Amino acid sequence: MSSDSDPILSTALSKIDTLLDRFGFDILHDVVFTIAESIFCSAYGIFFGVALYSIFRKGLKSRAAIVMLCVVVYLYAASVAQWAMNAWIALQGIHSLLMVPDVPIFERPDLADANLDKVAIPVEVLWVFNMIIGDSVVIWRTWAVYLHRISAIVMPGILLLMSLTFGLIDLGCTNYAERDVSPPAVCTYAAVTGWAFSVATNVSCTILIGLKAWKHRKITRELNLTAKARRMSSEKILSILVESGAIYSLLWLTQVISYINIPRNSPALFLEAVLAPMGNQMAGLYPTLIIVIVNFRRTIWDEEPSVVHIDNSLHWAPNSNRSGMADTFGTQHGLGSGHIQSAIHITSDKSVVDAGKHPGLAGDYEV
């Protein structure tokens, strides 16, 4: 008897064909996801090695260096663990869909989902804490650029706290799902809200550093300052921090695709299979890159003595700042006051300042 003459058999075969079509999309998605995350994790491993080299090159001579090492190791270990669990989920999913002949084909998706539930909480914990710790490094970068001014990081700090709050709510909601209990209404948008605050944290830090770069460029042009040193100028460093922060923020925005309910047979599913694993690894990779920049002394707050040449055409006035440091950006006297540093040795042609002895100049003009 042919299937065409048996409507019941035809219906069953049609359902099986539909299910197999979904199996194909699911398996292909998992394979693409695993390959993409493996590539990003490998790239991260290169930066991790460079970061370790830079840390041990400087030596663990301070508590800050030890904390930096712990952060770098944790972020990479968490990213590798996340990659391993996602790879395990993919392999177990393929096994559950294709390699369990004793399980009816219509029950195999439930078996695959059960394997996913086993690691759902650990994966979510790693994602949330990688995001929070990574954003903390970004805020630390901003705090350092602003010469340890707490007021400069109040807004990013509040945004980070909100991101942490909703991240913890999201973890609690994941626990509800594990117990098959209806979660509270806040769970619906907890994850995407925590991520949105993370994006806002990075954007705010990038804007703050952009403002510092703009002010720095403006003051150096107005005072006609030039600097000679073996390393990159502070203007270039600020530009690197602004550009990298902007790129990271844009890439971080792509993670919105992880919170969109994409049909399993949609081609957009494969875009998500590339962007989502990129986000998993990027959450730790970018903060590690910042630490690499710091440890290779390409910063404006950690430097060796350098010489700043100042045009002698400037009119000098005594510095009324009791700290003896420059009011570099005119916060007290205005840009035209000429209050840079009172203890300056003026030669016949140019003034030569040992920037290493003057934190105000060292922090704002040269690396």
N, C-alpha and C positions, 0 to 999 in steps of 0.2 A: 504494500500500500504506500503510495507516495505521500509526501508531506502536504502536497497541495490538496489532497482529498480528505485530509484530517485537520480540521480547523484547530483542534486542541494542540496537536503536535506542531502545527505551524506557529501558533502563538508562543509555545514553549521555546521553539528554535529562535523566534524573533527576540524573545527576552534574553536568551543566551548570547545571541549576536550583539545585542546592545550592551550586555554585561562585559563581554570580551572586548568590545570597543573601549569601554571605560577602563578595563584592565590595561589595555595597551597605552592609553594616555597616562594612567597612573605610573606605570613602570617607566615609560619614557621620561616623565617628569622627574621621577626619583633618580634616574640615571644622570640626566642633565644637571640636576641639583648637586649630586655628589661630585661629578666631574668639575663643575664650576667651583664648588667650595674647596675641592682639593687644590685647584690652581691658586685660588686666593690664599689658602692656608700656606702653600709652598712659598708664595711671594712674601707673606708675613714672616715665615721662618728666616728668610734672608735678612730682613730688617731686624728681627730679634737677635740674630747672631751679631750684626753690626752694633746693636744697642749694648749687648753684653760686652763686646770688645771695648766700646767707648767708656763704659762704666768702670771696668777693671783697669783700663788705661789710665784713668784719673785716680783710681784707688778708692777703697772704702774707708776714707779718712774722716768722714763725718756722718752724723745721723741722717742727714738729707740724702747722702749717697746710698746708704743702706735702704732707706725707704724707697728711693728710686729703683733700686735693684729689685726689691720685693714687688713693686708695682709692675715692672716690666715682666718679671717671671710669672706673676699671677695672670696678667692679661693674656700672655701667650699660652700658658697652661690651660686656661679656661677656653680659649679659642680652639685649641687642639682637642680638648675634651668635647666641645660642642661639635666639631667636625666628626669626631669618632662616633658620637651618639647619632648624628644625622646619617652617617654611613651605615651604621647598624640598623637604623629604622628602614633605610632603603633596601638593604639586603633581606631583612626580615619580611618586608612588605612583598618583595618578589617571591620569596619562599612561600608566604601565606597564600598568595594568589595563584601560583602555578604548581607548587610542589607538595600539596597535601591531598592526595587522591581520596583519602578517607573522609574528607570534609566536603559536603555538597557545595557546588560552585556558587550557589546563591548565598551561602553563609561565609564565604572566604573574605569578603570585604570587612565583615565584623571581626574576623580573626586578625586581619591586618591592623584594624583600628585598636584592638586590644594590645598589640605589640607597641603601638605608638603611645598608648596611655601609660605604659611602664616607665617611660623616660620623659614624659611631658613636663613634669615638675622640675627635674634637674635641668632640662634644656631651657626652660623659662627662667629659672634662677640665674643661670649663667648669662643669659641674654640681658636681664635687668641689671645685674651687678657689673657686667662689662660696660654697659652703657653709662652707668652712674660713675664708675671709677674713671672711665675714659673722659667723661665731661669734667670730672674734678681736675684732671691733668690740664685740660684746656683752660679752666678757670685759674689754675696755678700759673699757667703761662701768662695770662692777662695780668694777674697780680704781680708777677715778676717784672713785666714790661712797665707797669705803673709804679715801680720801685717800692713795692710792698705797701701800697696804700689800700687799706681795707675798703674805703669808700668807693673805690673803683669797681669792686666786685660785688657790691650789695645786690644789684639787680640780677646778675648771673647766678649768685648764690641762692636767691629766692626761687628763681626758675629751676635750679638744680634740686632744691628741696621739694618743690611741687612734683618734679619728675620722679624723685625717689618715693614720694607718697603714693602716687598713682601706680608706680611699679610694684610696690608692696601690696597694694590693693589687687593688682592683676595676679600676683602670686597667690593671694588668698582665693581669688576667683577660680584659678586653675585647680586648687584643692577641692572646691565645690564640685567641679566637673568630674573629678576623680571619684567622688562619692555618689554620683548620680543624684545630686541635690540641686534644686532650682536656686541659682545664684541671685543675689540682690540686683536691683536695676542698675546700680553703679558699675557692675561688672561689664555691661554692654560696651562701654567706651573707655574702660580703665586703661587698657593696653595702649590704644591709639592716643589717649590723652597724655600718658606718660612719655610716649615717644615724641609727641608734639612739643612738650615742654623741653625735651632734650634738644630738639631742633632750635627752639627759641634760645636756649642756653648758648649753643654754638654761634648762632647768628649775632646775639648780643655781644659775645666776646670778640667776634670778628669786627663788629662795628666799633667797639671800644679801641681795639688796636689800630683800626683804620683812622680813627680820630687822632690817636697818638702819632701815627705816621704822618698825617697831614700837618699837625702842629709842628712836628720835628722838621719837616721839609720847609715849612713856611719860615721858621725861625732861622734855620741855616741859610736860607736864601736872603733874608733880610739883613743878617749879620755878616754875610759873605764869608762864612766859615768853610774851611777845607780841612781835611784830615788825611794823614798818611799813617798807615798801619799795615801789618802783614795780613790782617784778616779783613773780612768784608765790612763795609761801613754799616753803621746802625740803620741808615736809611734803607739799604738793601735788605737788611735782616727784617726790618719792619714790613717791607714789601713782601718778603717771602712768607712771613706769618699771616699777613692779610690775604694774600692770594691762596695759600694753602688752606686757610680757614674758610674762605669763600667756596673753594672747590669741595672741601669736605662737607660743608653745609648743603651744597647742591646735591652731592651724592647721598647724603643722609636723607634728604627729602624723597629720594626714590624709594625709600623703604615704606612709603605709604602703600605701595602695592601689596605688602604683606597683610594689610588690614582690609583689603578689598576681597569680597566674595566672588572669585572668578570661577565660572563654570568649568567642570573637569574636562570638557572637550573643546575648550577655547584655545586658540593659538597664544593668547595672552598668558596662558599658564606657563609657557616656556620662558617668557620674559621674566615672570616671577621666579622661575627656577634659577635664573642667573643673578637677578638683583638681590633676592633674599639672602643667599649665601655670601654675596659680597658684603652685605650689611653685617652679617655674623662676624666676619673677620675684620672688617673695617673699624668696628667699634673698639678694637684693641690696637689695630695697626697704626692708626693716626696718632694716638697718644704716644705710642712707642717712637714714632718718627719725630715727634716734638722733643722727646727725651734725647734722641740721637743728636738733634740739632744743638740742644743745650750742652751735651757732653763734648761735642767737638768745638765748643767755644764759639759757635756762630750765634751768639746772643748779645743783647745790649746790656745785660746785667752781670755777666761773669767774664771778666776780661783781664788781660795783662796791661801794664802801663803802655800808653801810646802818646803820641805828640799831636797836639792840635794847633794849627797855625791860624792866627787871627789877624785880620787886616788892621793895620795900625791907624786907619782912618776913623776908627770908632772913638767916641768920646766917653771916657770912663768916669764912673761915679762910684763913690764908696758903697759897699754892700751893707745894707741895713739889716740883712737877714742874720739873726743871732746865731744860727747854726753854722754860718760860714759857708753854706752851700748855695748854689745858683738857684735863683727863681727863674728857671730856664724858660718856661712858657708864659711868663708875665702874669702869673696868677695873683701877684701882690702889687706890682708896679706898672704893668702894661708892657707890651713888646718893645716900645721905644725907649725904655728907661736905661738900657745898657747895663743892668745889674746882672752880671754874670759871675764874677769872682773878684773880690778886692785884692787878694794876694796873688797878683799876676806880675811876672817879670817882663817888662816891656823893653825890647831891644830897639835898635835904631830903625830897622825896617819892619819887623813883624814881632808880635808877641808870641812867645813859645810857652805853652802850658804843659806840664807833666800831668796828663789826664788821670794817670793812675793814683796821684796824690789828692785828687779833687773829685770826690764821689759825684758831685753834681754834674760835672762835665763828663766824667767817665760813664755815668749812667745814661746820658742823653745824647752824646755825640759820636762816640767811637767804640768799636770793639777790636 
